Amino acid sequence: MYFYLFGMEGEDKRMRDSIQRQEAKKHFKKTNNVLLIVAIALFVLGIGFLLIDPIRNAKRQTAVSEGLGALESQMSAVSTGNGDDTSETEEISLTLVVDANANPVDGEEYDYFGDGEGLSVEDELASYEGSVTLNGIGIIEIDSIDLRLPVWDTASVVALRYGAGHYENSVMPGEVGNCAILGHHMRDYGSMFNRLGEVQSGDIIRIQTADGNTYEYCVDSIVTIQPEDLEARIAGNYFDTARITLVTCTYSGEATLRLLVSGYLVDDQG
């Protein structure tokens, strides 16, 4: 009788152990499935984050190309004789309508924007109502770094997402004084002012304006300065001769430094 009971208890124990092993396997399998789902979700999320910048850059580049195309069409109309009537020429204008909240640039909060009033990126964006109309004044070209961008009439947060921006407290291209133009450094090689640091003394900066004139400046000064010194250096009265100053961030050392490339007017083909 003792051996019978002992055998029964042993069988029960084996059955309990078997059930526990099966439950453990089910739990292990369920845990693995959960971990797999989490891993897949994280992978998909990671891929999504990786695609955000390329998608933004593609949309931004499309808008930049649209701006260039519109300016080129306008200047072509002027150069083919449609600009003989001054009143008609003055009525020609380029505008590009963009979403104020679309295609933000990483690090744009570190750049210098606006008209010197010290507005933050958030303040400026809050002042817009949905869309922003950008007004073009011309095209900037630097052959030595394969740069060709539309120049908007303001260096606002939104304008600098779609090209270079003319600093409002500086003079216009070709005028006596300092013509200051700002642009993002960007991470992508060749995007915006990404290659401005490669410009050398003697290189030519060319500005084609919407009224059909072309101004060329020869680079003779390349400096890096602190942000607090920037406002005075880009003001229109900083020079008493016709000059241009290009501005972007520099990533050599502190990311907050500013690179200034400046040159004198050498040719007026207007």
C-alpha positions as a printed Julia matrix, in Angstrom:
270×3 Matrix{Float64}:
  0.0     0.0     0.0
  2.86    2.36    0.86
  4.53    1.76   -2.49
  1.24    2.34   -4.28
  0.69    5.68   -2.57
  4.29    6.67   -3.15
  3.89    5.81   -6.81
  0.73    7.88   -7.04
  2.42   10.86   -5.4
  5.36   10.53   -7.78
  3.05   10.48  -10.77
  1.22   13.56   -9.48
  4.52   15.35   -9.03
  5.59   14.46  -12.55
  2.26   15.74  -13.88
  2.61   18.99  -11.89
  6.16   19.43  -13.13
  5.02   18.82  -16.69
  2.22   21.36  -16.35
  4.61   23.89  -14.84
  7.08   23.33  -17.69
  4.31   23.81  -20.24
  3.14   26.98  -18.5
  6.72   28.23  -18.34
  7.13   27.59  -22.07
  3.87   29.42  -22.8
  4.97   32.34  -20.63
  8.4    32.37  -22.28
  6.83   32.28  -25.73
  4.37   35.04  -24.81
  7.22   37.16  -23.41
  9.26   36.59  -26.57
  6.29   37.61  -28.71
  5.84   40.81  -26.7
  9.55   41.6   -26.95
  9.47   40.91  -30.68
  6.51   43.25  -31.15
  8.27   45.95  -29.11
 11.47   45.48  -31.1
  9.6    45.75  -34.4
  7.77   48.86  -33.18
 11.05   50.48  -32.08
 12.65   49.56  -35.41
  9.78   51.09  -37.38
  9.86   54.17  -35.14
 13.61   54.47  -35.62
 13.27   54.22  -39.39
 10.59   56.91  -39.22
 12.9    59.26  -37.31
 15.7    58.59  -39.78
 13.4    59.49  -42.67
 12.15   62.77  -41.17
 15.16   64.86  -42.18
 15.46   63.42  -45.72
 11.74   64.03  -46.31
 11.99   67.58  -44.99
 15.1    68.22  -47.06
 13.42   66.9   -50.2
 10.39   69.15  -49.66
 12.66   72.08  -48.86
 14.75   71.53  -51.96
 11.61   71.39  -54.09
 10.58   74.8   -52.74
 14.09   76.18  -53.32
 13.97   74.96  -56.92
 10.56   76.57  -57.37
 11.95   79.85  -56.07
 14.93   79.68  -58.41
 12.69   78.84  -61.36
 10.4    81.78  -60.67
 13.31   84.2   -60.33
 14.94   82.89  -63.49
 11.7    83.35  -65.42
 11.38   86.89  -64.14
 14.96   87.83  -65.04
 14.57   86.2   -68.43
 11.5    88.35  -69.11
 13.45   91.47  -68.19
 16.52   90.56  -70.27
 14.47   89.76  -73.4
 13.08   93.26  -73.57
  9.95   93.08  -71.48
 11.75   95.29  -69.02
 12.03   98.21  -71.48
  8.87   99.62  -69.96
 10.03  100.68  -66.5
  6.54  100.68  -65.05
  6.01   97.08  -66.14
  9.42   96.06  -64.73
  8.62   97.54  -61.35
  5.4    95.54  -61.2
  7.22   92.24  -61.72
  7.71   90.45  -58.42
  8.46   86.99  -57.13
  6.49   85.47  -54.3
  6.58   81.98  -52.86
  3.89   80.91  -50.38
  5.0    78.34  -47.78
  3.63   76.8   -44.6
  5.07   78.69  -41.61
  5.47   75.46  -39.63
  6.8    73.21  -42.38
 10.36   71.96  -42.84
 12.06   73.34  -39.72
 15.85   73.26  -39.76
 17.75   71.57  -36.95
 19.58   74.19  -34.91
 17.77   77.17  -36.42
 17.22   78.5   -32.9
 20.98   79.11  -32.68
 21.09   81.3   -35.77
 20.66   85.04  -35.96
 17.34   86.04  -37.49
 15.12   88.99  -38.19
 15.6    92.71  -37.89
 17.72   92.93  -34.77
 14.8    93.09  -32.33
 15.88   89.88  -30.63
 12.8    87.8   -31.4
 13.1    84.09  -30.68
 12.18   81.42  -33.22
  9.0    80.71  -31.25
  8.05   84.41  -31.17
  8.48   84.79  -34.9
  6.57   81.63  -35.79
  3.76   82.63  -33.43
  3.36   85.88  -35.36
  2.41   84.03  -38.54
 -1.06   82.76  -39.39
 -0.66   79.5   -41.26
  1.25   80.53  -44.37
  4.06   82.95  -45.17
  4.66   84.8   -48.43
  8.35   85.08  -49.29
  9.46   87.85  -51.63
 12.53   87.25  -53.77
 15.09   89.93  -54.59
 17.5    87.85  -56.64
 19.81   84.85  -56.95
 23.18   84.37  -55.26
 25.9    82.34  -56.97
 29.4    81.27  -55.92
 30.91   79.12  -58.66
 33.82   77.9   -56.51
 31.43   76.0   -54.2
 28.63   75.3   -56.71
 26.23   77.52  -54.8
 23.07   78.9   -56.39
 20.19   79.99  -54.17
 17.23   82.37  -54.19
 17.67   85.41  -51.97
 14.57   86.48  -50.06
 13.99   90.04  -48.86
 14.22   89.06  -45.19
 16.43   86.83  -43.03
 13.47   85.46  -41.09
 13.2    81.96  -39.66
 10.95   80.77  -42.47
 12.83   82.54  -45.28
 16.12   80.85  -44.35
 14.48   77.42  -44.69
 14.11   78.04  -48.42
 17.25   79.91  -49.43
 19.39   82.84  -48.33
 17.94   85.91  -46.63
 18.8    89.59  -47.02
 19.31   91.29  -43.65
 16.79   94.11  -43.55
 19.1    96.59  -41.83
 21.7    96.33  -44.58
 21.84   97.88  -48.06
 20.57   96.24  -51.22
 22.97   94.55  -53.7
 25.04   97.09  -55.63
 24.43   99.95  -53.21
 27.1   101.76  -51.19
 27.41  100.17  -47.78
 27.19   96.62  -46.44
 24.83   94.16  -48.14
 24.4    91.31  -45.62
 23.0    87.94  -46.64
 22.43   85.08  -44.18
 22.06   81.35  -44.73
 21.98   78.07  -42.81
 25.09   75.93  -42.66
 22.99   72.72  -42.93
 24.29   69.17  -42.43
 23.91   67.95  -45.99
 26.97   68.63  -48.11
 26.34   71.48  -50.53
 22.99   72.45  -48.99
 22.4    76.19  -48.39
 25.63   77.73  -46.99
 27.08   74.34  -46.0
 30.25   74.91  -48.07
 30.72   78.6   -47.3
 33.78   77.71  -45.23
 35.5    76.53  -48.43
 35.37   80.0   -50.03
 38.78   81.61  -50.43
 40.05   85.14  -50.98
 39.67   86.08  -54.62
 36.52   84.01  -55.17
 33.6    85.8   -56.8
 30.16   86.19  -55.22
 27.56   87.02  -57.86
 24.16   88.52  -57.18
 21.58   88.59  -59.98
 18.73   90.83  -58.93
 15.1    90.51  -59.96
 15.3    93.75  -61.97
 17.84   92.19  -64.35
 21.08   93.61  -62.87
 24.13   91.55  -61.93
 26.63   92.52  -59.24
 29.94   90.77  -58.6
 31.92   90.95  -55.37
 35.49   89.73  -54.83
 36.11   88.02  -51.48
 38.88   89.67  -49.44
 37.9    88.9   -45.84
 37.01   85.64  -44.06
 36.57   85.79  -40.27
 34.89   83.9   -37.44
 33.27   85.95  -34.68
 31.18   85.59  -31.55
 27.37   85.9   -31.96
 27.23   89.06  -29.83
 29.54   90.81  -32.33
 27.39   89.96  -35.33
 24.76   92.7   -35.35
 27.26   95.52  -35.85
 29.17   93.6   -38.54
 26.1    93.05  -40.73
 24.59   96.54  -40.44
 24.38   98.52  -43.64
 26.6   101.3   -42.29
 29.43   98.99  -41.24
 31.19   99.82  -44.53
 31.22  103.1   -46.44
 31.94  101.39  -49.76
 29.87   98.85  -51.7
 30.51   95.47  -50.08
 28.77   92.18  -49.35
 28.88   90.04  -46.18
 27.7    86.42  -46.13
 26.91   84.86  -42.76
 26.43   81.32  -41.49
 27.14   79.21  -38.4
 30.43   77.44  -38.09
 30.93   73.97  -36.59
 34.66   74.27  -36.07
 34.88   74.67  -32.32
 31.69   76.04  -30.77
 28.55   75.69  -32.87
 27.47   79.19  -31.84
 30.27   80.99  -33.7
 29.53   82.86  -36.93
 31.48   82.67  -40.17
 31.58   85.92  -42.16
 32.73   86.01  -45.78
 33.02   89.55  -47.12
 34.01   91.1   -50.45
 34.08   94.36  -52.41
 32.01   95.24  -55.47
 34.12   94.82  -58.59
 31.63   94.82  -61.43
 28.18   96.23  -62.13
 26.76   94.73  -65.29
 23.27   96.18  -64.85
